[in-house]
């Protein structure tokens, strides 16, 4: 059976599989991605140098691997590289307000706010957008 990508004679990505970060501190990453964002830790790899987190559908949506070298940290906005990763936290503005209160209660300061979302930074400075889906007609 031909897949839609093969039938069309081209590659067709179906969905994003996961996002991987190099981090300075795995325990800090665990506190953020599991403790603050509520992702479930689903395992480790590379002799404990990597930890996997899931939002519930895939084995992992995010992986954090202990960095092997020092780096410059977050780059100024607009420099080529990863800009941010975004997570849906619900469908209503009330759920967005609850998410904002939750991250603030964990010492995080929202920024880049817009009507249906805002951003925070993980312990390594990666920009993480939290948003609610727009109602579909």
C-alpha atoms as an extended CHARMM CRD file, in Angstrom:
* protein
*
       137  EXT
         1         1  UNK       CA              0.0000000000        0.0000000000        0.0000000000  PROA      1               0.0000000000
         2         2  UNK       CA              1.3600000000        3.3970000000       -0.9470000000  PROA      2               0.0000000000
         3         3  UNK       CA              1.4380000000        6.1550000000        1.6290000000  PROA      3               0.0000000000
         4         4  UNK       CA              0.1650000000        9.6170000000        0.6400000000  PROA      4               0.0000000000
         5         5  UNK       CA              3.7720000000       10.8300000000        0.5210000000  PROA      5               0.0000000000
         6         6  UNK       CA              4.8340000000        8.0990000000       -1.9090000000  PROA      6               0.0000000000
         7         7  UNK       CA              1.6870000000        8.4150000000       -4.0040000000  PROA      7               0.0000000000
         8         8  UNK       CA              2.3750000000       12.1170000000       -4.4680000000  PROA      8               0.0000000000
         9         9  UNK       CA              6.0150000000       11.3950000000       -5.3080000000  PROA      9               0.0000000000
        10        10  UNK       CA              7.3370000000       13.4760000000       -2.4200000000  PROA      10              0.0000000000
        11        11  UNK       CA              7.9470000000       13.4350000000        1.3100000000  PROA      11              0.0000000000
        12        12  UNK       CA              5.0100000000       14.4170000000        3.5230000000  PROA      12              0.0000000000
        13        13  UNK       CA              5.7370000000       14.8990000000        7.2290000000  PROA      13              0.0000000000
        14        14  UNK       CA              2.7680000000       13.7210000000        9.3130000000  PROA      14              0.0000000000
        15        15  UNK       CA              3.5600000000       15.3440000000       12.6510000000  PROA      15              0.0000000000
        16        16  UNK       CA              6.3500000000       16.5750000000       14.8850000000  PROA      16              0.0000000000
        17        17  UNK       CA              7.8970000000       13.6330000000       16.7090000000  PROA      17              0.0000000000
        18        18  UNK       CA              9.7480000000       15.3580000000       19.5480000000  PROA      18              0.0000000000
        19        19  UNK       CA             12.0500000000       18.2040000000       20.5030000000  PROA      19              0.0000000000
        20        20  UNK       CA             15.4690000000       17.5390000000       22.0770000000  PROA      20              0.0000000000
        21        21  UNK       CA             17.4760000000       19.9510000000       24.1990000000  PROA      21              0.0000000000
        22        22  UNK       CA             21.0020000000       19.8690000000       25.5530000000  PROA      22              0.0000000000
        23        23  UNK       CA             20.8070000000       21.0470000000       29.1720000000  PROA      23              0.0000000000
        24        24  UNK       CA             23.2550000000       21.9340000000       31.9270000000  PROA      24              0.0000000000
        25        25  UNK       CA             21.3510000000       20.2460000000       34.7880000000  PROA      25              0.0000000000
        26        26  UNK       CA             19.0360000000       17.2320000000       34.3700000000  PROA      26              0.0000000000
        27        27  UNK       CA             17.4460000000       17.7130000000       37.7860000000  PROA      27              0.0000000000
        28        28  UNK       CA             16.5360000000       21.3140000000       36.9280000000  PROA      28              0.0000000000
        29        29  UNK       CA             15.1100000000       20.0850000000       33.5980000000  PROA      29              0.0000000000
        30        30  UNK       CA             13.0590000000       17.4690000000       35.4690000000  PROA      30              0.0000000000
        31        31  UNK       CA             11.6940000000       20.1070000000       37.8610000000  PROA      31              0.0000000000
        32        32  UNK       CA             10.6830000000       22.3270000000       34.9380000000  PROA      32              0.0000000000
        33        33  UNK       CA              9.3410000000       19.8780000000       32.3450000000  PROA      33              0.0000000000
        34        34  UNK       CA              7.6910000000       17.5020000000       34.8280000000  PROA      34              0.0000000000
        35        35  UNK       CA              7.1270000000       19.5950000000       37.9400000000  PROA      35              0.0000000000
        36        36  UNK       CA              6.0530000000       22.8500000000       36.2770000000  PROA      36              0.0000000000
        37        37  UNK       CA              4.7610000000       21.8210000000       32.8390000000  PROA      37              0.0000000000
        38        38  UNK       CA              3.3090000000       18.5120000000       34.0360000000  PROA      38              0.0000000000
        39        39  UNK       CA              4.9020000000       16.3150000000       31.3690000000  PROA      39              0.0000000000
        40        40  UNK       CA              5.3260000000       12.7140000000       32.5010000000  PROA      40              0.0000000000
        41        41  UNK       CA              8.8650000000       11.3890000000       32.7450000000  PROA      41              0.0000000000
        42        42  UNK       CA              8.8670000000        8.2410000000       30.6110000000  PROA      42              0.0000000000
        43        43  UNK       CA             12.4340000000        7.0320000000       30.9050000000  PROA      43              0.0000000000
        44        44  UNK       CA             16.1060000000        7.7130000000       30.6460000000  PROA      44              0.0000000000
        45        45  UNK       CA             18.8530000000        6.7740000000       28.2120000000  PROA      45              0.0000000000
        46        46  UNK       CA             22.5580000000        6.9800000000       27.5480000000  PROA      46              0.0000000000
        47        47  UNK       CA             23.3920000000        5.7530000000       31.0620000000  PROA      47              0.0000000000
        48        48  UNK       CA             21.2670000000        8.4400000000       32.6900000000  PROA      48              0.0000000000
        49        49  UNK       CA             22.5220000000       11.3310000000       30.5290000000  PROA      49              0.0000000000
        50        50  UNK       CA             19.1320000000       11.8350000000       28.8520000000  PROA      50              0.0000000000
        51        51  UNK       CA             15.5940000000       12.0000000000       30.2390000000  PROA      51              0.0000000000
        52        52  UNK       CA             12.3720000000       11.7060000000       28.2410000000  PROA      52              0.0000000000
        53        53  UNK       CA              9.0710000000       13.5360000000       28.8910000000  PROA      53              0.0000000000
        54        54  UNK       CA              5.6320000000       12.8910000000       27.3810000000  PROA      54              0.0000000000
        55        55  UNK       CA              2.4380000000       14.9280000000       27.1070000000  PROA      55              0.0000000000
        56        56  UNK       CA              0.5680000000       11.6300000000       26.9480000000  PROA      56              0.0000000000
        57        57  UNK       CA              0.3710000000       10.4840000000       23.3260000000  PROA      57              0.0000000000
        58        58  UNK       CA              3.9720000000        9.6780000000       22.3690000000  PROA      58              0.0000000000
        59        59  UNK       CA              6.7170000000        7.9530000000       24.3500000000  PROA      59              0.0000000000
        60        60  UNK       CA              8.3420000000       11.3830000000       24.4990000000  PROA      60              0.0000000000
        61        61  UNK       CA              7.5930000000       14.8420000000       23.1890000000  PROA      61              0.0000000000
        62        62  UNK       CA             10.6760000000       16.3720000000       24.8060000000  PROA      62              0.0000000000
        63        63  UNK       CA             14.0620000000       14.9030000000       25.6100000000  PROA      63              0.0000000000
        64        64  UNK       CA             16.7390000000       16.6160000000       27.6570000000  PROA      64              0.0000000000
        65        65  UNK       CA             20.3090000000       15.4470000000       27.3620000000  PROA      65              0.0000000000
        66        66  UNK       CA             23.1520000000       16.5460000000       29.5950000000  PROA      66              0.0000000000
        67        67  UNK       CA             25.3180000000       18.9310000000       27.5750000000  PROA      67              0.0000000000
        68        68  UNK       CA             28.7650000000       17.6490000000       26.6540000000  PROA      68              0.0000000000
        69        69  UNK       CA             30.3230000000       21.0830000000       26.2070000000  PROA      69              0.0000000000
        70        70  UNK       CA             29.9140000000       24.5890000000       27.5470000000  PROA      70              0.0000000000
        71        71  UNK       CA             28.0050000000       26.8570000000       25.2620000000  PROA      71              0.0000000000
        72        72  UNK       CA             27.0640000000       30.4860000000       24.9240000000  PROA      72              0.0000000000
        73        73  UNK       CA             23.5210000000       29.9560000000       26.2340000000  PROA      73              0.0000000000
        74        74  UNK       CA             20.4740000000       31.5970000000       24.6960000000  PROA      74              0.0000000000
        75        75  UNK       CA             21.2350000000       33.7530000000       21.6840000000  PROA      75              0.0000000000
        76        76  UNK       CA             19.6870000000       37.1590000000       21.0190000000  PROA      76              0.0000000000
        77        77  UNK       CA             16.2620000000       36.9840000000       19.3940000000  PROA      77              0.0000000000
        78        78  UNK       CA             16.5440000000       36.8680000000       15.6290000000  PROA      78              0.0000000000
        79        79  UNK       CA             19.8430000000       34.9420000000       15.4710000000  PROA      79              0.0000000000
        80        80  UNK       CA             19.5240000000       31.6890000000       13.4610000000  PROA      80              0.0000000000
        81        81  UNK       CA             18.6920000000       28.7430000000       15.6840000000  PROA      81              0.0000000000
        82        82  UNK       CA             15.8100000000       27.4280000000       17.7480000000  PROA      82              0.0000000000
        83        83  UNK       CA             13.3380000000       30.1960000000       18.5280000000  PROA      83              0.0000000000
        84        84  UNK       CA             10.9330000000       28.4100000000       20.8750000000  PROA      84              0.0000000000
        85        85  UNK       CA              8.8880000000       25.2870000000       21.4790000000  PROA      85              0.0000000000
        86        86  UNK       CA              5.1420000000       25.6110000000       22.0940000000  PROA      86              0.0000000000
        87        87  UNK       CA              2.7270000000       23.5230000000       24.1540000000  PROA      87              0.0000000000
        88        88  UNK       CA             -1.0750000000       23.7060000000       24.0540000000  PROA      88              0.0000000000
        89        89  UNK       CA             -2.4110000000       23.9610000000       27.6180000000  PROA      89              0.0000000000
        90        90  UNK       CA             -6.1240000000       23.9440000000       26.8450000000  PROA      90              0.0000000000
        91        91  UNK       CA             -8.8190000000       25.5650000000       24.7710000000  PROA      91              0.0000000000
        92        92  UNK       CA            -10.1750000000       28.3980000000       26.9150000000  PROA      92              0.0000000000
        93        93  UNK       CA             -8.8590000000       31.7060000000       28.1820000000  PROA      93              0.0000000000
        94        94  UNK       CA             -9.6870000000       30.4860000000       31.6990000000  PROA      94              0.0000000000
        95        95  UNK       CA             -7.2490000000       27.5920000000       31.1760000000  PROA      95              0.0000000000
        96        96  UNK       CA             -4.6310000000       30.0740000000       29.9740000000  PROA      96              0.0000000000
        97        97  UNK       CA             -5.1690000000       32.1830000000       33.1100000000  PROA      97              0.0000000000
        98        98  UNK       CA             -4.7670000000       29.0560000000       35.2550000000  PROA      98              0.0000000000
        99        99  UNK       CA             -1.5340000000       28.1950000000       33.4190000000  PROA      99              0.0000000000
       100       100  UNK       CA             -0.2140000000       31.7190000000       33.9940000000  PROA      100             0.0000000000
       101       101  UNK       CA             -0.9830000000       31.5120000000       37.7270000000  PROA      101             0.0000000000
       102       102  UNK       CA              0.6810000000       28.0980000000       37.9110000000  PROA      102             0.0000000000
       103       103  UNK       CA              3.9550000000       29.1580000000       36.2880000000  PROA      103             0.0000000000
       104       104  UNK       CA              4.0520000000       32.3590000000       38.3470000000  PROA      104             0.0000000000
       105       105  UNK       CA              3.5700000000       30.2910000000       41.5160000000  PROA      105             0.0000000000
       106       106  UNK       CA              6.7230000000       28.4180000000       40.4810000000  PROA      106             0.0000000000
       107       107  UNK       CA              8.7460000000       31.6280000000       40.2230000000  PROA      107             0.0000000000
       108       108  UNK       CA              8.5570000000       32.0380000000       36.4430000000  PROA      108             0.0000000000
       109       109  UNK       CA              7.8410000000       35.3800000000       34.7800000000  PROA      109             0.0000000000
       110       110  UNK       CA              5.6290000000       35.2260000000       31.6810000000  PROA      110             0.0000000000
       111       111  UNK       CA              6.6630000000       37.3570000000       28.7090000000  PROA      111             0.0000000000
       112       112  UNK       CA              5.7900000000       37.7270000000       25.0310000000  PROA      112             0.0000000000
       113       113  UNK       CA              2.1410000000       37.6730000000       25.9620000000  PROA      113             0.0000000000
       114       114  UNK       CA             -0.6130000000       37.7080000000       23.3820000000  PROA      114             0.0000000000
       115       115  UNK       CA             -4.3540000000       37.0290000000       23.5210000000  PROA      115             0.0000000000
       116       116  UNK       CA             -4.0930000000       33.2260000000       23.5280000000  PROA      116             0.0000000000
       117       117  UNK       CA             -0.6360000000       32.5780000000       24.9890000000  PROA      117             0.0000000000
       118       118  UNK       CA              2.5850000000       33.6170000000       26.6610000000  PROA      118             0.0000000000
       119       119  UNK       CA              6.1650000000       32.4070000000       27.0620000000  PROA      119             0.0000000000
       120       120  UNK       CA              8.4400000000       31.3780000000       29.9250000000  PROA      120             0.0000000000
       121       121  UNK       CA             12.0530000000       30.2030000000       29.9730000000  PROA      121             0.0000000000
       122       122  UNK       CA             13.2540000000       26.7820000000       31.0500000000  PROA      122             0.0000000000
       123       123  UNK       CA             16.2970000000       26.5180000000       33.3700000000  PROA      123             0.0000000000
       124       124  UNK       CA             18.6620000000       26.7330000000       30.3720000000  PROA      124             0.0000000000
       125       125  UNK       CA             16.9560000000       29.7810000000       28.9070000000  PROA      125             0.0000000000
       126       126  UNK       CA             15.0180000000       28.0060000000       26.1340000000  PROA      126             0.0000000000
       127       127  UNK       CA             11.8380000000       29.8840000000       25.2820000000  PROA      127             0.0000000000
       128       128  UNK       CA              8.7090000000       27.8130000000       25.9580000000  PROA      128             0.0000000000
       129       129  UNK       CA              5.3730000000       29.1050000000       24.6750000000  PROA      129             0.0000000000
       130       130  UNK       CA              2.1780000000       28.0310000000       26.4510000000  PROA      130             0.0000000000
       131       131  UNK       CA             -1.0320000000       28.6580000000       24.5400000000  PROA      131             0.0000000000
       132       132  UNK       CA             -4.6820000000       27.7120000000       24.1790000000  PROA      132             0.0000000000
       133       133  UNK       CA             -6.1470000000       26.5810000000       20.8880000000  PROA      133             0.0000000000
       134       134  UNK       CA             -8.4650000000       29.0120000000       19.1270000000  PROA      134             0.0000000000
       135       135  UNK       CA            -12.0740000000       27.8580000000       18.9850000000  PROA      135             0.0000000000
       136       136  UNK       CA            -12.8380000000       26.1740000000       15.6880000000  PROA      136             0.0000000000
       137       137  UNK       CA            -15.9860000000       27.2140000000       13.7960000000  PROA      137             0.0000000000
